[in-house]
């Protein structure tokens, strides 16, 4: 597998990152933001940005809330490549704001991947395989893992209606990568038509864009609940 830098040099691609970090994270805490929790002396967001900078990024855009007084003060890796923009009401709005900002400094043909601010454990190998897939196959792609457990379709009163086949089911993760122009247009069209956008791939699917799955790892967790933070601490320690 070629390195991302070799592929970029060969095919003249630039790679950018977008990190939506304006959410309230209410499932984690009513008062504390999960991206600013501490692990090994750094915030979750710092760990996330550091992982992304294992790639030769041209830059990364953090979409933050208007009242965020922390993000710009952090000692982020590759600070000269850091850009900030105002986030939106929902994650998809933050992503679109960041893509709009990026459109002023990047080409529509450049690759951009979107990664959750509270997903600090993604491995360098997964990142490289994701970008390799996007460049070599000229497609959009996401990290995902096959569903492992038996799935049940449950009715409103918690009665099981049926068992759902997991043969073709994958659990989507981030990063999710696409060309800047394609992704921005897909999200704009989906929002204009009232489509529910849960991740970047759902917008790309809506406009008929092919999206490849790149198998990821189960330790690429997203910190959603308070106990996820303890798991992330263990994962980062083991990876170190």
C-alpha positions as CSV (number, residue, x, y, z in Angstrom):
1,X,0.0,0.0,0.0
2,X,1.4,3.4,-1.0
3,X,1.6,6.1,1.6
4,X,-0.9,8.9,1.3
5,X,1.9,11.3,0.6
6,X,3.1,9.2,-2.3
7,X,-0.4,9.0,-3.8
8,X,-0.9,12.7,-3.4
9,X,2.4,13.4,-5.2
10,X,1.4,11.0,-7.9
11,X,-2.1,12.2,-8.4
12,X,-1.9,15.8,-7.3
13,X,-4.5,15.5,-4.6
14,X,-4.7,17.6,-1.5
15,X,-6.3,16.2,1.6
16,X,-8.2,18.3,4.2
17,X,-10.1,17.5,7.4
18,X,-13.3,18.9,8.8
19,X,-14.1,18.4,12.5
20,X,-17.6,19.4,13.6
21,X,-17.2,20.3,17.3
22,X,-20.1,22.6,18.0
23,X,-22.5,20.0,19.5
24,X,-23.8,20.2,23.1
25,X,-23.2,16.5,23.7
26,X,-26.2,16.3,26.0
27,X,-26.1,12.5,26.2
28,X,-22.6,12.8,27.8
29,X,-23.4,15.6,30.2
30,X,-25.8,18.5,30.7
31,X,-22.9,20.8,31.7
32,X,-19.6,19.4,30.3
33,X,-18.5,19.1,26.7
34,X,-17.1,15.6,25.9
35,X,-14.4,17.0,23.5
36,X,-12.8,18.9,26.4
37,X,-12.6,16.0,28.8
38,X,-9.0,15.1,29.8
39,X,-7.1,11.9,28.8
40,X,-3.4,11.5,29.5
41,X,-3.0,15.3,30.0
42,X,-4.7,16.3,26.8
43,X,-8.3,17.0,25.8
44,X,-10.2,14.5,23.7
45,X,-10.2,17.0,20.9
46,X,-6.4,17.3,21.0
47,X,-6.1,13.5,20.7
48,X,-8.5,13.5,17.8
49,X,-6.6,16.3,15.9
50,X,-3.3,14.6,16.6
51,X,-4.5,11.4,15.1
52,X,-5.7,13.2,11.9
53,X,-2.3,14.9,11.6
54,X,-0.7,11.5,11.1
55,X,-1.8,12.2,7.5
56,X,-0.1,14.9,5.4
57,X,-3.0,17.3,5.7
58,X,-3.1,20.5,3.8
59,X,-5.2,21.9,6.7
60,X,-8.1,21.1,9.0
61,X,-11.2,23.1,9.9
62,X,-12.8,23.0,13.3
63,X,-16.4,24.1,13.4
64,X,-17.1,25.4,16.9
65,X,-19.9,27.1,18.7
66,X,-20.1,30.8,19.1
67,X,-19.5,30.7,22.8
68,X,-16.6,28.2,22.7
69,X,-13.7,29.8,24.5
70,X,-11.5,26.7,24.7
71,X,-10.8,25.4,21.2
72,X,-8.6,28.3,20.0
73,X,-6.5,28.1,23.2
74,X,-5.6,24.5,22.9
75,X,-2.1,23.4,21.9
76,X,-3.1,21.5,18.8
77,X,-0.7,19.6,16.5
78,X,0.2,21.4,13.3
79,X,-1.3,24.7,14.6
80,X,-0.3,26.5,11.4
81,X,-2.8,24.2,9.5
82,X,-5.7,24.9,11.9
83,X,-8.7,26.9,10.7
84,X,-11.9,27.7,12.7
85,X,-15.4,28.5,11.6
86,X,-18.8,28.9,13.3
87,X,-20.7,25.7,13.7
88,X,-24.4,25.2,13.1
89,X,-27.6,24.1,15.0
90,X,-27.0,20.4,14.0
91,X,-23.9,18.4,13.1
92,X,-24.8,18.5,9.4
93,X,-25.0,22.3,9.5
94,X,-21.6,22.5,11.1
95,X,-20.1,20.3,8.4
96,X,-21.7,22.4,5.7
97,X,-20.3,25.6,7.3
98,X,-16.9,24.1,7.4
99,X,-17.1,22.9,3.8
100,X,-18.2,26.4,2.7
101,X,-15.2,27.9,4.6
102,X,-12.9,25.3,3.0
103,X,-14.2,26.1,-0.5
104,X,-12.5,29.5,-0.2
105,X,-9.0,28.0,0.2
106,X,-9.3,24.6,-1.5
107,X,-10.2,23.1,-4.9
108,X,-13.5,21.3,-5.4
109,X,-11.4,18.3,-6.5
110,X,-9.5,18.1,-3.2
111,X,-10.3,15.3,-0.8
112,X,-11.9,16.2,2.5
113,X,-12.7,13.9,5.3
114,X,-15.1,14.6,8.1
115,X,-14.3,13.2,11.5
116,X,-16.1,13.3,14.9
117,X,-14.4,15.5,17.4
118,X,-15.0,12.9,20.1
119,X,-13.6,9.9,18.2
120,X,-9.9,10.1,19.3
121,X,-8.8,6.4,18.9
122,X,-8.8,6.0,15.1
123,X,-5.7,4.3,14.0
124,X,-3.2,5.6,11.4
125,X,-3.5,2.4,9.4
126,X,-7.3,2.9,9.1
127,X,-6.8,6.5,8.0
128,X,-4.2,5.5,5.4
129,X,-6.4,2.7,4.0
130,X,-9.4,5.1,3.8
131,X,-7.5,7.8,1.8
132,X,-5.9,5.1,-0.4
133,X,-9.3,3.8,-1.3
134,X,-10.6,7.2,-2.1
135,X,-7.7,8.1,-4.3
136,X,-7.0,4.8,-6.0
137,X,-10.7,4.0,-6.7
138,X,-11.7,7.6,-7.3
139,X,-14.7,7.3,-5.0
140,X,-16.2,8.5,-1.7
141,X,-15.5,6.1,1.2
142,X,-16.2,5.6,4.9
143,X,-14.8,3.6,7.8
144,X,-17.2,1.0,9.1
145,X,-17.3,-2.4,10.9
146,X,-19.6,-5.4,10.2
147,X,-22.4,-5.7,12.7
148,X,-21.4,-8.6,15.1
149,X,-24.4,-9.0,17.4
150,X,-27.8,-10.5,16.8
151,X,-30.2,-7.7,16.0
152,X,-33.8,-7.5,17.2
153,X,-36.7,-5.4,15.8
154,X,-38.5,-4.2,18.9
155,X,-42.0,-2.8,19.2
156,X,-43.0,0.2,21.3
157,X,-43.7,-1.8,24.4
158,X,-40.3,-3.6,24.2
159,X,-41.7,-6.8,22.7
160,X,-39.4,-8.4,20.1
161,X,-41.2,-8.5,16.7
162,X,-38.4,-10.4,14.8
163,X,-34.7,-11.0,14.4
164,X,-33.1,-8.9,11.7
165,X,-30.5,-10.4,9.4
166,X,-27.1,-8.8,9.9
167,X,-25.5,-10.3,6.7
168,X,-25.3,-7.0,4.9
169,X,-25.2,-4.6,7.9
170,X,-22.3,-2.4,8.8
171,X,-21.9,0.1,11.6
172,X,-20.7,3.4,10.1
173,X,-17.9,5.3,11.7
174,X,-15.8,8.3,10.8
175,X,-13.8,9.6,9.1
176,X,-15.9,9.7,5.9
177,X,-14.1,11.0,2.8
178,X,-15.2,12.6,-0.5
179,X,-14.2,15.3,-2.9
180,X,-15.0,18.7,-1.5
181,X,-17.3,19.9,-4.3
182,X,-19.2,16.6,-4.4
183,X,-19.8,16.5,-0.6
184,X,-20.8,20.1,-0.3
185,X,-23.3,19.8,-3.2
186,X,-24.8,16.6,-1.8
187,X,-25.4,18.1,1.6
188,X,-26.9,21.2,0.2
189,X,-29.3,19.2,-2.0
190,X,-30.3,16.9,0.8
191,X,-31.0,19.8,3.2
192,X,-32.9,21.7,0.6
193,X,-35.2,18.7,0.1
194,X,-35.7,18.0,3.8
195,X,-33.7,14.7,3.8
196,X,-32.6,13.5,7.3
197,X,-28.8,13.6,7.2
198,X,-27.2,11.4,9.9
199,X,-23.8,11.3,8.4
200,X,-22.0,12.4,5.2
201,X,-22.6,9.1,3.5
202,X,-26.3,9.5,3.8
203,X,-26.1,12.8,1.8
204,X,-23.9,11.2,-0.8
205,X,-26.3,8.2,-1.1
206,X,-29.2,10.6,-1.6
207,X,-27.6,12.1,-4.7
208,X,-26.5,8.7,-6.1
209,X,-22.8,9.0,-5.3
210,X,-21.0,5.6,-4.9
211,X,-19.7,5.2,-1.3
212,X,-17.2,2.4,-0.5
213,X,-16.8,0.8,2.9
214,X,-13.3,0.4,4.3
215,X,-13.2,-2.0,7.2
216,X,-12.2,-0.3,10.4
217,X,-11.6,-1.5,13.9
218,X,-13.9,-1.8,16.8
219,X,-11.7,0.4,19.0
220,X,-12.5,3.4,16.8
221,X,-15.1,4.4,19.3
222,X,-17.1,7.6,19.6
223,X,-17.4,9.1,23.1
224,X,-21.1,9.5,23.5
225,X,-21.9,8.6,27.1
226,X,-19.8,9.2,30.2
227,X,-18.6,5.5,30.5
228,X,-17.3,5.8,26.9
229,X,-14.6,8.2,28.3
230,X,-13.2,5.4,30.5
231,X,-13.1,3.0,27.6
232,X,-11.3,5.6,25.4
233,X,-8.7,6.0,28.2
234,X,-8.0,2.3,28.2
235,X,-7.9,2.1,24.3
236,X,-5.5,5.1,24.0
237,X,-3.3,3.6,26.8
238,X,-3.2,0.2,25.0
239,X,-2.4,1.8,21.6
240,X,0.4,3.8,23.1
